[in-house]
Amino acid sequence: MSATSSESFVRGQRLMLIFLVALCIVVACVLSTETTMPTQNMSNKERAELREEARAMFYHAYNAYMQNAYPADELMPLSCKGRYRGVTPSRGDMDDILGNFSMTLVDTLDTLVLLGDFAEFEHAVKLVIRDVQFDSDIIVSVFETNIRMVGGLLSAHILAEYLQKHADTMHWYKGELLEMSRELGYRLLPAFNTSTGIPHARVNLRLGMKDPMLKKSRETCTACAGTILLEFAALSRLTGDPIFEVRAHAAMDALWKLRHRGSDLMGTVLNVHSGDWVRRDSGVGAGIDSYYEYLFKSYVLLGDDKYLARFNRHYNAVMKYVSEGPMLLDVLMHRPHAKSKNFMDSLLAFWPGLQVLSGDLKPAVQTHEMLYQVMQMHTFIPEAFTVDFQIHWGQHPLRPEFIESTYFLYRATGDHHYLQVGKKALKTLQQYAKVSCGYAAVNDVRTGKHEDRMDSFVLSETIKYLYLLFSDPQDLIINVDEFVFTTEAHLLPLSIAQLGNATFSFRQTDEHNVLDFMRTCPSSNKLFPEKVRKPLRNFITGSCPRTTAGKRLSALDFQASNADHLRAVYDMGITMVSVGDRSQGKVRLFHSFYNAKSHEEGEMGLQFMQEMLELTKMQSINQLAQLQAVAYATDEKPQDWIALMAGPSHFSPELTGDQFVQGDLILAKPLRACDETLENAEEAKGKVLVAERGDCTFVSKARLAQKVGAAALIVCDNVPGSSGETQPMFAMSGDGKDDVLIPVVFMYSMEFGKLSAVMQRRKQPLRVRVMQMVEFKRWQLAKEQRQNQTASVAQKPDKEL
């Protein structure tokens, strides 16, 4: 062994020990604080029964695929046949995961080893070697092909060699799967030929990027480009061919340079040639999820300090801006205090598992508990759900992320609560997803309607993590602590760090400082999961029993549509009276100690009213600070101005302080302003243009207004009767590009109707001023003060002679 490789060996062993010791410390810290388990313990007998039920689930789905679908990529469980690319009716972009390369079998190989079914594993490996080929004129997803196919082949190769040494079987195997993974890796490499080094999202397996359909390929997601390194590094180190790891490191370095330097956040979609962000939403769900995962796991697998430093920088930013208690809400990377979505997607369920691996247990427990309540509320975790936990997208494709996090939380804490959660997930799959030919995705969790779809990850991840959750270490032929799970749950051994020395320390550069390496221990020295979960038991209204008298309802949590909340405020002596039109939903609250159920409830009611007053004040201040105004002089007194409410946009410059834009009002022709130019382009120069909502995006209208030289743009609503008095004002969203330089505001129909009436009444063009509403209020207040001072001077009597 050379000096270099010897150093690498020592370094790899050191990092492996550090990681395992850190995990042990986490478990020790947790378990040392309590001596009793608050959750009902699961007996060894029940756990063994659930493990065997998970095994039976696997074979029910696996046999259905092998008997009815192989060599297709996927099983269609309702029609009980295989899904082939170019043969089965197309599903659009969803089919980019398919390459006619028996994806489900390749993705499932290592699960067979974990189940201890060496005979079927050997049979399946022979089938893959005999039947699977990659020379197809098919465009595939680089990301999906890497994690499912390259990762599946590598993991199966590693385990085949492991069985040769430890199970005295498969002596005929000569590394065929590794050669197949190298061939597939080479077919993916053309995607990396970009000016940034960030790979294209798709590539043709035969033609590379020369496929005419890929000529306009520009965009990829952060996760798509940042979820390559584990597989490509393993491929390089196992084959001795460095090109794969070099390209993957370059892609990660390029992504890191694109972070927002102020917030340390990343967007979700970018241009692979220019590096410009297309979507600047930043969170931990779809489009970005596994990028964070691969930063941390690249440090664990390869021992490269820079990935730990980068992960910690991003993690601190996520916990500062995206985390809202147990919830994780997307923000804008360049405006991290502005929320960009009012819903969360189910892919964020992986986050608690990653937090466990990184040593931050408390928020992991909290977010997992929130997700478990969502699951209890809707049977499955819907593909997306709103901030009040209602369904946004109702699909559930039997995703594994929640079960994955449940597994890691159990491994870290030993808390049997997570076995009970896993049991609930398993039984739900059995009751609502099992069909005669496998397991079918749920098209809508509200109706339970099935979809003719069983993704390969059902076998490679969902059922695998269930089996592992209910297994003891002695039940498995391999020690999973000696492996890193990829994002597709494929196993790569920590010993890979011994096979190369392509890593180096970034502590010697100016890019990172010592603080980036310090968040490597649990955030809490005294933590038991039950203590963290307990305050969250009623976090989601309706999923748990009604709040007891000992738990006070706060004004922040109150929902007028919730019957339990209405009963609670009534018990506190609070009555509600509708104000004005009932359709507007406005109510006035009255509190009386005499009406309270008890003295204690009366005290709670008084505190509730005080909180409601403070909350109302804060909401008014926040809304006023964000509101824009379109102001104009009155007909009767030109010195008096009226301001109409308008909403801001995320893509145009903010008018702050005493800034304003003034100009004559003019309607766009055509009014929707979605063509390449305007019929009245010359007249619009220097004026405030009005365009109606619809037919194209807000930012498209803004760019056209800017193109013709307008001073500002007002977008009016296309819904008759809409008003800022009855509907919440919102900020118009763009496409992530900051190329709009003129102010753009939005007006509901009722407000614009008033402006339109004045326009029609006046013979001369109506001159308006676009500004902040709060600034208009200050301006009006200053005018009134000056007028009052003038009036008081005029009324002062003459001095007597």
C-alpha positions in Angstrom: 0.0 0.0 0.0 1.4 3.4 -1.0 1.7 6.3 1.5 -1.2 8.1 -0.2 -3.6 5.2 -0.1 -2.5 4.4 3.5 -3.4 8.0 4.5 -6.8 7.6 2.7 -7.4 4.3 4.6 -6.7 5.9 8.0 -8.8 9.0 7.1 -11.7 6.8 6.0 -11.6 4.7 9.1 -11.4 7.8 11.3 -14.4 9.4 9.6 -16.4 6.2 9.9 -15.6 6.0 13.6 -16.4 9.6 14.2 -19.8 9.2 12.5 -20.7 6.0 14.3 -19.5 7.4 17.7 -21.6 10.6 17.1 -24.7 8.5 16.4 -24.0 6.5 19.6 -23.7 9.7 21.6 -27.0 10.9 20.2 -28.7 7.7 21.3 -26.9 7.8 24.7 -27.9 11.4 25.3 -31.6 10.6 24.5 -31.8 7.4 26.5 -30.0 8.7 29.5 -32.6 11.3 30.4 -35.5 8.9 31.0 -35.8 5.5 32.5 -39.3 4.6 31.3 -40.8 4.5 27.9 -44.0 6.6 27.8 -45.1 4.9 24.5 -46.5 1.4 24.8 -43.6 -0.9 24.0 -44.0 -3.3 21.1 -43.3 -6.9 22.0 -40.6 -8.9 20.2 -43.4 -11.2 19.0 -45.4 -8.4 17.4 -42.3 -6.9 15.9 -41.3 -10.2 14.3 -44.9 -10.6 12.9 -44.7 -7.1 11.4 -41.3 -7.9 9.9 -42.7 -11.0 8.3 -45.7 -9.1 7.1 -43.4 -6.6 5.4 -41.6 -9.5 3.8 -44.9 -10.8 2.5 -45.8 -7.4 1.1 -42.5 -7.4 -0.8 -43.1 -10.7 -2.4 -46.7 -9.9 -3.2 -45.5 -6.9 -5.2 -42.2 -8.5 -6.5 -43.9 -11.6 -7.8 -46.7 -9.6 -9.4 -44.0 -7.6 -11.3 -41.9 -10.7 -12.3 -44.9 -12.7 -13.4 -46.9 -10.0 -15.2 -44.5 -7.1 -16.1 -40.8 -8.2 -16.4 -38.8 -7.1 -18.4 -40.8 -3.9 -18.5 -39.6 -1.0 -16.3 -42.7 -0.9 -14.1 -45.7 -2.9 -13.1 -49.2 -1.5 -13.9 -51.0 -3.1 -10.9 -54.6 -2.4 -12.0 -54.3 -3.7 -15.6 -51.7 -6.3 -14.4 -49.2 -5.7 -17.2 -45.9 -4.0 -17.8 -45.2 -0.4 -18.6 -42.9 0.0 -21.6 -41.5 3.3 -23.0 -43.0 3.9 -26.4 -45.5 1.1 -26.2 -47.7 2.0 -23.2 -49.6 5.3 -23.7 -47.4 8.2 -22.7 -47.7 10.1 -19.4 -45.6 13.0 -20.7 -42.5 14.0 -18.6 -43.3 11.3 -16.0 -42.1 8.7 -18.5 -38.5 10.2 -18.5 -37.8 7.8 -15.7 -38.3 4.8 -18.1 -35.6 3.5 -20.4 -36.8 0.0 -21.2 -34.0 -1.3 -19.0 -36.1 -3.4 -16.4 -35.8 -0.6 -13.9 -38.0 -2.2 -11.1 -35.8 -5.3 -11.1 -32.5 -3.4 -11.0 -33.8 -1.1 -8.3 -34.9 -4.0 -6.2 -31.8 -6.3 -6.3 -30.3 -5.2 -3.0 -33.6 -5.5 -1.2 -33.5 -9.3 -1.9 -30.2 -9.5 -0.1 -31.5 -7.7 2.9 -34.4 -10.1 3.0 -31.8 -13.0 3.0 -33.2 -14.4 -0.3 -29.8 -15.2 -1.9 -31.2 -17.7 -4.4 -33.7 -15.2 -5.9 -31.0 -12.5 -5.8 -28.6 -14.7 -7.8 -31.5 -15.5 -10.3 -32.3 -11.8 -10.7 -28.7 -10.9 -11.3 -28.5 -13.4 -14.0 -31.6 -12.0 -15.6 -30.2 -8.5 -15.5 -26.9 -9.5 -17.1 -28.7 -11.5 -19.8 -31.6 -9.1 -20.6 -30.8 -5.5 -19.7 -29.1 -3.3 -22.3 -28.7 0.5 -22.7 -28.2 1.1 -26.4 -31.7 2.6 -27.0 -32.8 5.7 -28.8 -34.6 6.9 -25.7 -34.4 10.2 -23.7 -34.2 9.6 -20.0 -33.9 11.6 -16.8 -30.2 11.8 -15.8 -31.2 12.1 -12.1 -33.6 9.2 -12.0 -31.4 6.9 -14.2 -28.5 7.6 -11.9 -30.2 7.0 -8.5 -32.3 4.0 -9.7 -30.2 2.3 -12.3 -26.5 3.2 -11.6 -27.1 3.1 -7.9 -29.0 -0.2 -8.2 -26.3 -1.9 -10.3 -23.5 -0.7 -8.0 -25.2 -1.8 -4.8 -26.0 -5.2 -6.3 -22.4 -5.6 -7.5 -21.1 -4.7 -4.0 -23.5 -7.2 -2.3 -22.7 -9.9 -4.9 -19.0 -9.7 -4.0 -20.0 -9.6 -0.3 -22.0 -12.8 -0.7 -19.0 -14.5 -2.4 -16.9 -13.8 0.6 -19.4 -14.3 3.4 -22.1 -16.7 2.1 -20.0 -18.9 -0.1 -22.2 -18.4 -3.2 -22.2 -16.7 -6.6 -18.7 -17.7 -7.4 -19.4 -17.4 -11.1 -20.0 -13.7 -10.7 -17.1 -11.7 -12.3 -18.2 -8.0 -11.9 -20.6 -7.9 -14.8 -23.0 -5.5 -13.0 -20.1 -3.1 -12.4 -19.3 -3.1 -16.1 -22.9 -2.4 -16.8 -23.0 0.5 -14.4 -19.8 1.9 -16.1 -21.4 1.7 -19.5 -24.5 3.4 -18.3 -22.4 6.1 -16.6 -20.7 6.8 -19.9 -24.0 7.2 -21.6 -25.0 9.8 -19.0 -21.7 11.8 -19.3 -22.7 13.9 -22.4 -25.3 15.6 -20.2 -22.4 17.2 -18.2 -21.0 19.1 -21.3 -22.3 22.5 -20.3 -20.5 25.8 -19.7 -21.2 25.6 -16.0 -20.5 21.9 -15.5 -24.0 21.4 -14.2 -25.6 18.5 -16.1 -28.7 18.7 -18.3 -31.8 17.2 -16.9 -32.2 14.7 -19.8 -30.0 12.7 -22.2 -30.5 10.3 -25.0 -29.0 6.9 -24.1 -27.8 6.4 -27.7 -27.3 9.9 -29.1 -26.3 11.8 -26.0 -27.2 15.5 -26.4 -27.3 15.2 -30.2 -31.0 14.3 -30.1 -33.0 17.1 -31.9 -35.5 17.0 -29.0 -32.7 18.1 -26.6 -31.5 21.1 -28.6 -33.5 23.5 -26.5 -32.6 21.8 -23.2 -31.7 24.6 -20.7 -33.2 24.0 -17.3 -32.7 21.5 -14.5 -33.6 21.3 -10.9 -31.1 21.7 -8.0 -31.8 18.2 -6.8 -31.4 16.8 -10.3 -27.9 18.2 -10.6 -26.9 17.8 -7.0 -27.8 14.1 -6.5 -25.1 12.5 -8.6 -22.0 12.4 -6.5 -22.5 9.3 -4.3 -23.1 7.0 -7.2 -20.5 8.6 -9.5 -17.8 8.6 -6.8 -18.5 5.0 -6.0 -18.4 4.2 -9.7 -15.0 5.9 -10.1 -13.5 4.3 -7.1 -14.7 0.8 -7.9 -13.7 1.0 -11.6 -10.6 3.1 -11.2 -12.0 5.5 -13.9 -11.9 9.1 -12.3 -14.0 10.9 -14.9 -17.3 10.2 -13.1 -16.3 11.5 -9.8 -14.5 14.5 -11.3 -17.7 15.5 -13.2 -19.9 15.1 -10.2 -17.6 17.1 -7.9 -17.5 19.9 -10.6 -21.3 20.0 -10.7 -21.5 20.3 -6.8 -18.9 23.1 -6.9 -20.8 24.9 -9.5 -24.1 24.7 -7.6 -22.4 25.9 -4.4 -21.2 29.1 -6.2 -24.8 29.8 -7.2 -26.2 30.0 -3.7 -27.5 33.4 -2.6 -24.6 34.9 -0.7 -26.8 36.9 1.7 -29.1 34.0 2.7 -27.1 30.9 1.9 -30.2 29.5 0.3 -30.6 27.8 -3.1 -33.4 28.1 -5.7 -35.0 25.0 -7.2 -34.6 25.5 -11.0 -31.7 26.9 -12.9 -30.2 27.4 -16.4 -27.4 24.9 -17.0 -25.6 27.2 -19.4 -25.8 30.6 -17.8 -26.2 29.5 -14.1 -29.2 31.9 -13.8 -32.0 30.9 -11.5 -35.3 30.2 -13.1 -37.2 29.5 -9.9 -36.0 31.1 -6.7 -38.2 29.2 -4.4 -36.2 27.7 -1.6 -37.3 24.9 0.7 -36.5 21.3 1.5 -39.1 19.6 -0.7 -39.5 18.9 -4.4 -36.7 20.2 -6.7 -34.1 20.6 -4.0 -34.5 17.8 -1.4 -31.8 15.3 -2.1 -29.2 18.0 -2.9 -29.0 18.6 0.9 -29.0 14.9 1.5 -26.0 14.4 -0.8 -24.0 17.2 0.7 -24.1 15.5 4.1 -23.7 12.0 2.9 -20.8 12.9 0.6 -19.0 14.0 3.7 -19.8 10.8 5.4 -18.9 8.5 2.5 -15.9 10.4 1.0 -14.6 12.2 4.0 -14.4 15.6 2.3 -14.7 18.4 4.8 -16.1 20.9 2.3 -19.3 19.0 2.0 -19.9 19.1 5.8 -19.2 22.9 5.8 -21.6 23.5 2.9 -24.3 21.3 4.4 -24.0 23.2 7.7 -24.2 26.6 6.0 -27.4 25.5 4.1 -28.8 23.8 7.1 -28.5 26.9 9.3 -30.2 29.0 6.6 -33.0 26.5 6.2 -33.6 26.5 10.0 -33.5 30.3 10.1 -35.8 31.1 7.1 -37.7 28.0 6.0 -38.4 26.3 9.4 -41.6 27.5 11.1 -41.8 25.3 14.2 -42.6 21.8 12.8 -43.5 23.2 9.4 -41.2 23.9 6.5 -42.5 26.6 4.2 -40.8 27.7 1.0 -39.3 31.2 0.8 -37.6 33.2 -1.9 -33.9 32.7 -1.8 -33.2 36.4 -2.4 -36.0 37.6 -0.1 -35.9 34.9 2.6 -38.5 36.6 4.8 -41.1 36.3 2.0 -43.0 33.0 1.8 -43.3 31.8 -1.8 -45.9 29.0 -1.3 -48.8 28.4 1.1 -48.4 24.6 0.9 -45.9 21.9 1.6 -45.1 18.8 -0.5 -44.7 15.3 0.8 -41.1 15.0 -0.4 -40.0 17.1 2.6 -40.8 14.0 4.8 -37.2 12.9 4.2 -35.9 15.9 6.2 -36.4 14.5 9.7 -34.3 11.5 8.7 -31.5 13.7 7.5 -31.7 15.8 10.7 -31.3 12.6 12.7 -28.1 11.7 10.7 -26.7 15.2 11.2 -27.4 15.0 15.0 -30.3 17.6 15.3 -33.0 15.4 16.9 -35.5 17.8 18.4 -36.7 19.5 15.2 -36.7 16.0 13.6 -39.1 14.7 16.2 -41.3 17.8 15.8 -41.6 17.7 12.0 -42.1 14.0 12.0 -44.9 14.4 14.5 -46.6 17.0 12.3 -46.4 14.7 9.3 -47.8 11.8 11.3 -50.8 13.9 12.2 -51.3 14.8 8.5 -51.2 11.1 7.7 -53.7 10.3 10.4 -56.0 13.1 9.2 -55.9 12.0 5.5 -55.0 8.3 5.7 -52.0 8.9 3.6 -49.8 12.0 3.4 -51.1 13.8 0.3 -48.6 14.9 -2.4 -49.0 18.4 -1.1 -51.0 20.0 1.8 -51.7 23.6 2.8 -50.4 25.4 5.9 -53.7 24.6 7.6 -53.2 21.0 6.6 -55.9 20.7 4.0 -55.2 18.8 0.7 -53.5 20.8 -2.0 -52.7 17.8 -4.3 -54.5 14.6 -3.4 -52.2 12.0 -5.0 -50.1 9.5 -3.0 -47.8 7.4 -5.1 -46.8 5.2 -2.0 -43.7 7.4 -1.3 -41.1 6.1 1.1 -39.8 9.4 2.7 -42.0 9.4 5.8 -41.2 5.7 6.5 -37.5 6.4 5.9 -37.5 9.1 8.6 -39.5 6.9 10.9 -36.7 4.2 10.6 -33.9 6.7 11.3 -35.7 8.2 14.3 -36.2 4.7 15.8 -32.6 3.8 15.2 -31.5 7.0 16.9 -33.8 6.9 19.9 -35.0 3.4 20.4 -38.5 4.9 21.1 -41.2 2.3 20.4 -43.5 5.2 19.3 -41.8 4.9 15.9 -42.5 1.2 15.7 -46.2 2.1 16.3 -46.0 4.7 13.5 -44.4 2.1 11.2 -47.2 -0.3 12.1 -49.8 2.3 11.2 -48.1 3.0 7.8 -47.8 -0.7 7.0 -51.5 -1.5 7.9 -52.6 1.5 5.9 -50.8 0.3 2.8 -52.3 -3.2 3.3 -55.8 -1.8 3.7 -55.9 0.9 1.1 -53.2 0.3 -1.5 -53.0 -3.5 -1.9 -54.6 -4.9 -5.0 -54.5 -8.4 -6.5 -51.6 -7.5 -8.7 -49.2 -5.6 -6.3 -49.8 -2.2 -4.7 -51.5 0.7 -6.5 -50.8 4.3 -6.1 -53.6 6.4 -4.7 -55.0 8.9 -7.2 -56.8 10.9 -4.5 -56.6 10.4 -0.8 -60.0 11.9 -0.3 -61.8 9.2 -2.4 -59.2 6.4 -2.1 -59.4 5.9 -5.9 -56.4 3.9 -7.3 -54.0 4.8 -10.1 -52.5 2.2 -12.5 -49.0 2.8 -11.2 -46.5 1.1 -8.9 -43.2 3.0 -9.0 -40.0 1.0 -8.6 -39.3 2.8 -5.2 -42.2 0.9 -3.6 -40.0 -2.2 -3.6 -36.6 -0.5 -3.4 -37.5 1.9 -0.6 -41.0 1.9 0.9 -41.1 -1.8 1.8 -37.4 -2.0 2.4 -37.5 0.6 5.1 -40.6 -1.1 6.7 -38.7 -4.4 6.8 -35.6 -2.7 8.3 -37.7 -0.9 10.9 -39.1 -4.1 12.3 -35.7 -6.0 12.1 -33.0 -6.4 14.7 -29.4 -6.2 13.6 -29.1 -10.0 14.0 -31.9 -10.5 11.5 -29.8 -9.0 8.7 -26.8 -10.6 6.9 -25.1 -7.3 6.6 -24.3 -4.6 9.2 -26.2 -1.6 7.7 -24.2 0.8 9.9 -21.2 0.1 7.6 -23.1 1.5 4.7 -24.6 4.8 3.5 -28.1 4.7 2.1 -28.4 6.7 -1.1 -31.5 8.7 -1.8 -33.0 5.6 -3.5 -32.0 3.4 -0.4 -29.2 1.7 -2.2 -26.2 0.6 -0.1 -22.7 2.0 -0.6 -20.1 0.9 1.9 -18.2 3.4 4.0 -15.0 1.5 2.9 -15.3 3.2 -0.5 -13.3 6.1 1.1 -10.3 3.7 1.2 -10.3 3.2 -2.6 -9.3 6.7 -3.6 -7.9 10.0 -2.5 -9.8 12.5 -4.6 -10.9 14.4 -1.6 -9.1 17.3 0.2 -9.7 19.6 3.1 -11.3 23.0 2.6 -10.3 24.2 6.1 -7.2 25.6 4.4 -9.1 28.0 2.2 -11.0 31.2 2.8 -14.3 29.8 1.6 -15.2 28.3 4.9 -14.5 29.2 8.5 -14.4 27.2 11.7 -18.0 27.9 12.5 -19.1 25.9 9.4 -17.7 22.8 11.1 -19.1 23.2 14.6 -22.7 22.0 14.2 -21.8 18.3 14.5 -23.4 17.4 17.8 -27.1 17.2 18.9 -28.6 20.6 19.5 -30.0 19.4 22.9 -28.2 17.6 25.6 -31.4 16.5 27.3 -34.1 15.3 25.0 -36.6 12.5 25.0 -38.9 12.3 21.9 -42.0 12.0 24.0 -41.4 15.4 25.6 -41.0 17.0 22.2 -44.1 15.3 20.7 -46.4 15.9 23.6 -47.0 19.7 23.0 -47.7 18.9 19.3 -50.4 16.3 19.9 -53.2 18.8 19.0 -51.1 20.6 16.4 -53.4 19.7 13.6 -57.1 20.4 14.4 -59.3 17.4 13.9 -56.7 14.7 13.9 -56.5 14.4 17.6 -59.0 14.6 20.5 -60.3 18.0 21.5 -58.1 20.2 23.6 -58.7 19.7 27.3 -59.6 22.4 29.7 -56.0 22.6 30.9 -54.8 23.6 27.5 -55.7 27.2 26.6 -56.7 28.1 23.0 -54.6 31.0 21.8 -55.8 33.7 19.5 -53.1 32.7 17.0 -54.4 29.1 16.7 -58.1 30.1 16.6 -60.1 29.2 13.5 -63.7 30.4 13.3 -64.6 27.4 11.0 -63.6 24.9 13.7 -66.4 23.7 15.9 -64.1 22.8 18.8 -62.6 26.3 18.8 -66.0 27.9 18.8 -67.1 25.8 21.7 -63.8 26.7 23.6 -64.3 30.5 23.1 -67.9 30.2 24.2 -66.8 28.4 27.4 -64.4 31.3 28.0 -67.3 33.8 28.0 -66.7 35.1 24.5 -69.6 35.7 22.0 -69.3 36.6 18.4 -71.6 39.0 16.5 -71.6 39.3 12.7 -70.8 42.8 11.4 -72.1 44.0 8.0 -72.7 41.5 5.2 -72.5 38.0 6.5 -70.8 36.9 3.3 -67.8 39.0 4.2 -67.2 36.9 7.3 -66.5 39.8 9.6 -67.3 39.4 13.3 -67.0 41.4 16.5 -65.9 39.6 19.7 -67.5 40.4 23.2 -66.2 39.0 26.5 -68.0 38.7 29.7 -66.9 37.0 32.9 -70.6 36.2 33.7 -70.9 34.1 30.6 -67.8 32.1 31.2 -68.1 28.4 32.3 -65.8 29.0 35.2 -63.6 31.7 36.8 -60.5 30.0 35.2 -62.2 30.0 31.8 -63.1 33.6 32.2 -59.4 34.5 32.9 -58.5 32.5 29.8 -61.1 34.5 27.8 -59.6 37.8 28.9 -56.2 36.7 27.9 -57.6 35.5 24.6 -59.2 38.9 23.9 -55.9 40.7 24.7 -54.0 38.4 22.3 -56.6 39.0 19.6 -56.2 42.7 20.0 -52.4 42.4 19.6 -52.8 40.0 16.7 -55.2 42.4 14.9 -52.8 45.3 15.4 -49.8 43.2 14.1 -51.8 42.0 11.1 -52.9 45.6 10.3 -49.3 46.8 10.5 -48.0 44.0 8.4 -50.7 44.3 5.7 -50.3 48.1 5.6 -46.5 47.8 5.2 -46.9 45.5 2.2 -49.8 47.3 0.6 -49.3 49.6 -2.4 -51.5 52.6 -3.3 -52.8 54.0 -6.6 -53.6 57.6 -5.7 -55.3 60.4 -7.6 -56.6 63.9 -7.0 -60.4 64.4 -6.4 -62.7 66.2 -8.8 -63.9 68.7 -6.3 -60.6 69.6 -4.7 -57.4 68.9 -6.8 -55.3 69.4 -3.6 -57.1 66.4 -2.0 -56.0 62.9 -3.0 -57.7 59.5 -2.7 -55.7 56.3 -2.5 -57.0 52.9 -3.7 -55.6 49.6 -2.3 -53.2 47.6 -4.5 -50.9 44.6 -4.0 -47.2 44.4 -4.6 -45.2 42.0 -6.8 -42.2 39.8 -6.1 -40.5 40.6 -9.4 -40.5 44.4 -9.6 -38.6 47.0 -7.6 -40.1 48.0 -4.2 -41.2 51.6 -3.8 -40.0 52.4 -0.3 -40.0 55.5 1.8 -41.1 58.6 -0.1 -40.5 57.0 -3.5 -43.3 57.1 -6.1 -44.0 56.9 -9.8 -46.4 59.4 -11.3 -48.0 59.4 -14.8 -51.1 59.6 -16.9 -53.2 56.4 -16.9 -53.7 54.5 -20.2 -55.3 51.2 -21.0 -53.3 48.6 -22.9 -54.5 47.6 -26.4 -55.2 44.7 -26.3 -56.1 44.9 -22.7 -54.6 41.5 -21.7 -51.2 42.7 -22.9 -50.0 39.3 -23.9 -48.8 39.9 -27.5 -45.3 40.8 -28.6 -46.2 44.5 -28.6 -49.1 46.9 -28.0 -51.2 48.6 -30.6 -50.8 51.8 -28.6 -47.1 51.3 -27.8 -46.2 54.9 -28.7 -48.9 56.4 -26.5 -47.9 54.2 -23.5 -44.4 55.7 -23.2 -43.9 57.4 -19.9 -47.4 56.6 -18.7 -48.9 54.2 -16.1 -50.2 51.3 -18.2 -53.2 49.2 -17.2 -53.5 45.6 -18.3 -56.1 43.0 -17.4 -55.2 39.7 -15.6 -55.3 36.5 -17.7 -53.9 34.7 -20.8 -50.3 35.1 -19.8 -48.2 35.5 -16.6 -48.0 38.7 -14.5 -44.3 39.0 -15.3 -44.9 38.7 -19.1 -47.3 41.7 -18.9 -44.6 43.6 -16.9 -41.9 42.9 -19.5 -44.1 44.1 -22.3 -45.0 47.3 -20.4 -41.3 47.9 -19.8 -40.5 47.1 -23.4 -42.9 49.9 -24.7 -41.5 52.4 -22.2 -44.3 52.6 -19.6 -43.4 54.2 -16.3 -45.4 51.6 -14.2 -47.9 48.8 -14.7 -51.3 48.2 -13.0 -52.7 44.7 -13.4 -56.4 44.7 -12.8 -58.3 41.6 -11.8 -60.5 39.7 -14.3 -62.9 38.4 -11.7 -66.0 40.7 -11.4 -66.8 41.9 -7.9 -63.4 41.0 -6.3 -62.3 43.4 -3.7 -59.4 43.9 -1.3 -62.0 44.6 1.4 -63.3 41.0 1.3 -60.3 39.1 -0.1 -56.7 39.0 1.2 -54.2 40.9 -0.9 -51.4 38.9 -2.4 -48.0 39.6 -4.0 -47.7 38.6 -7.7 -45.1 36.0 -8.3 -42.6 35.9 -11.2 -40.3 33.3 -12.8 -37.2 34.0 -10.7 -35.6 36.5 -13.1 -35.0 40.1 -11.8 -35.2 41.9 -15.2 -38.3 44.0 -14.5 -37.3 47.5 -13.6 -40.6 49.3 -13.4 -43.1 49.1 -10.5 -45.9 46.6 -10.9 -49.0 46.5 -8.7 -52.3 44.5 -8.6 -55.8 45.9 -8.1 -59.0 43.9 -7.5 -62.0 44.6 -9.7 -63.9 46.8 -7.2 -60.9 49.1 -6.6 -60.1 49.4 -10.2 -63.7 50.0 -11.0 -63.6 53.2 -9.0 -60.4 54.3 -10.9 -62.1 53.4 -14.2 -65.2 55.5 -13.3 -63.0 58.6 -12.7 -61.2 58.0 -16.0 -64.4 58.0 -17.9 -65.8 61.0 -16.1 -62.8 63.2 -16.8 -62.1 64.8 -20.2 -58.4 65.1 -19.5 -56.1 62.1 -18.8 -56.2 60.9 -15.2 -52.9 61.4 -13.5 -52.1 58.8 -10.8 -49.3 58.2 -8.3 -48.1 54.6 -7.5 -46.6 54.4 -4.0 -46.6 52.6 -0.7 -50.0 52.8 1.1 -48.2 53.5 4.4 -46.3 56.4 2.8 -49.6 57.8 1.4 -51.1 57.7 4.9 -48.0 59.6 6.3 -48.3 62.1 3.4 -52.0 62.7 4.1 -51.4 63.1 7.9 -48.6 65.6 7.2 -51.0 67.6 4.9 -53.7 67.6 7.5 -51.3 68.8 10.2 -50.2 71.7 8.0 -53.8 72.6 7.2 -54.7 72.6 10.9 -51.7 74.8 11.7 -52.7 77.2 9.0 -56.3 77.3 10.2 -55.3 77.9 13.8 -53.1 80.9 12.7 -56.0 82.3 10.6 -58.4 82.1 13.5 -56.0 83.8 16.1 -57.5 87.3 17.1 -55.5 90.4 16.4 -53.4 91.7 19.3 -55.2 94.5 21.1 -53.8 97.9 20.8 
